[in-house]
């Protein structure tokens, strides 16, 4: 009885995992097939193990450049979010006043506004500050998108963090500002991991704004480069999949590195507060 | 000098400033401008004219917009409850101790790492009529391929889109519920067991009330996410056949490309209202419920 239950449990969990791995299998299957075999024919579930798609995808769509662009924008945006949102969360959680309270409420309401609805005025703004096709403007924009939810997480986490950790530093001669960066900031690691995963992925995968503000060929990010295989070259499945796998690899690796703290960060930042 | 000293000591009062400036410039300012643009006939060429609420009047007479509202709402009503149901079930299963728990959690979350755009392409490959992965699989297993044009009519295509969305983001919902489950003190369950309550009873009277914070976050983010959907639809059906699976966000984008800037922005404001109203109703309802408990 106990054995069948254990078996049932593992079968269920294995089923859940397999279901989640379908797209990864499909992408690898396509990426490793010869161009003549885009379709699934016969019952062979094994691909051809043809690695030339990766080289061709890399060459034709400037994937290398796209990866560099995506890395610059994602890392820049994530660092900016961590710095701005953690210090704002600290001010809101520790030094509550009317101003901080209304800022927090405003951010909560703005969390409900999808970024797409401000595209037109944003385009005018980006044009007037000379930000079209630049890394720096895209970094600022992506960081701004991530501010509300990240402040929400940091403020929630800092509220339940004991005040004593800063107080001892203040007694030792720190100001509240320096004690945050020297002491409190290091306790925020779980939330920072959650922010890196959630916002980092959102930036890495951003398409809706990149398509407007990074139109230059040399400024393309990974989602733009991958979608090119669909639009320009007429659905080249093998190359599309190879490009997608190239673009996915850094995201998966980063996720696996930070996921250890992920649940902890969400628990402390969002659920308890 | 003294002023500088004072400023340095009180710098913590200004620590929210960078976030406020950034968000103010790239979000609040364009948003305020957007409200203005939605009241004009701006088209990117001639000088915009103030036309009051005309764009909104037009919206209510726009058959295509009505269809898009229907599609968007259908997608959201399908997605949000299913995401929460399965996310919660997944969390209950993966909250129990077993070997490889962390690994399975990571794997279940992985589809959310893929951009919805690429996910749409992958599912297009699987579901293509007459030559997709699933079509060939069914054919080879002699299971019959009748009615395999899942993307060919609006209704089945919308159901497929809901399915893909739920399946891709169930891991995200699960993580939030897992976080909630882990913050429940174990003593509560022990007390419940002493009182002789079974699993279902403790689920209803302890687990669900204790994860109310997770429910809030999940429902709100799911409402926002599903009502503003566009990437997965663009990749899978491109809004077709015709406009039959187009969402409001895609309509907004297409109106933009068509230089109907004023109208596009007005539709965007309608979308904002469509999101904020259910979120407020839900928050009021759940806060009242919480208060009663």
Interface residues (C-beta under 8 A of the other chain):
Chain A: X9 X10 X12 X13 X16 X17 X19 X20 X21 X23 X24 X26 X27 X30 X39 X40 X41 X42 X43 X80 X83 X84 X85 X87 X88 X90 X91 X92 X94 X95 X100 X103 X106 X107 X109 X110 X111 X112 X113 X114 X116 X117 X118 X119 X120 X121 X122 X124 X125 X140 X141 X143 X144 X145 X147 X148 X151 X175 X176 X177 X180 X201 X204 X205 X207 X208 X223 X226 X227 X230 X237 X240 X244 X247 X248 X251 X252 X255 X256 X259 X260 X262 X263 X266 X267 X270 X271 X272 X273
Chain B: X8 X9 X11 X12 X13 X14 X15 X16 X18 X19 X20 X22 X23 X25 X26 X27 X28 X29 X30 X31 X33 X34 X37 X42 X90 X93 X94 X96 X98 X100 X102 X104 X105 X106 X107 X108 X109 X110 X111 X112 X113 X114 X115 X116 X117 X118 X119 X121 X122 X123 X125 X126 X131 X132 X133 X136 X137 X140 X167 X171 X175 X176 X178 X179 X180 X182 X183 X211 X213 X214 X217 X220 X224 X227 X228 X230 X231 X235 X249 X252 X253 X256 X261 X264 X265 X268 X269 X271 X272 X275 X276 X279
